[in-house]
Amino acid sequence: MSRTVAIVEDEPALRENYAQALRRYGHQVNTYPDRPSAHTAFSLKLPDLVIIDIGLADEPEGGFELCRDLRARSATLPILFLTARDSDLDVISGLRLGADDYLGKDISLSQLTARVQALFRRLDAMRAPAARDQVFELRGTRLELERMRVARQGADVPLTVTEFWIVHALLRHPGHVKTREQLMREAQVVVDDATVTSHVKRIRRKFEQVDPAFDEIDTVHGAGYRWRP
């Protein structure tokens, strides 16, 4: 199935290299050199996945602003940062804004396409017939796999694709400790431990915004995380 991928990158050569690599996989690719042009296009129709650089033209933080706007419009749209800015602060900032993945520009084109395919596979897995009617419920938290929906005390928790699969990995086996490596495997992302920690912190904050008393995810020091049994 052809997917629409949007690339927001101000360097023409890089933009075209990324686009050609993804088109070889059969994706329809639309490219934008700056935030205003991307914003105008996205206001008409959202793509299936967005790849964003942080610095865009004369906006050093334009990618962050665009990510914030996109996440406000869709909780599940896969968003991937592809940038030369790889400091811990930038990575954490991108994840806090709701990005599903954060890659450095030194990544190979084959690795980039693999990450994009992984994000699409997760969406497909959620929509697959075998996933239908799978519902997990425990102490006020409800996860519906088919709809990719998580609710707390009846109120929706707006999780990204990556956050959803991390919660799914923990909630379906309450009491079982999941290492950061296992959570990466479940979410089909390859990131360092600090990035997984950032995802879990963001998940906690989202649940707490819905239910200030939320305290279901335990940190097991030196091991990983678990959903309380």
Buried (B, 14 or more C-beta within 10 A) or exposed (E): EEBBBBBBBBBEEBBBBBBEBBEEBEBEBBBBBBBBBBBEBBEEEBBBBBBBBBBBEEBEBBBBBBBEBBBEEBBBBBBBBBBEBEEEEBBBBBBBBBBBBBBEBEEEEEEBBEBBBBBBEBBEBBEEEEBEEEEBEBEBBBBBBBEBBBBBBEEEBBBBBBBBBBBBBBBBBBEEBBBBEBBBBBBBBBBEEEBBBBBBBBBBEBBBEBBEEBEBBBBEEEEBBBBEE
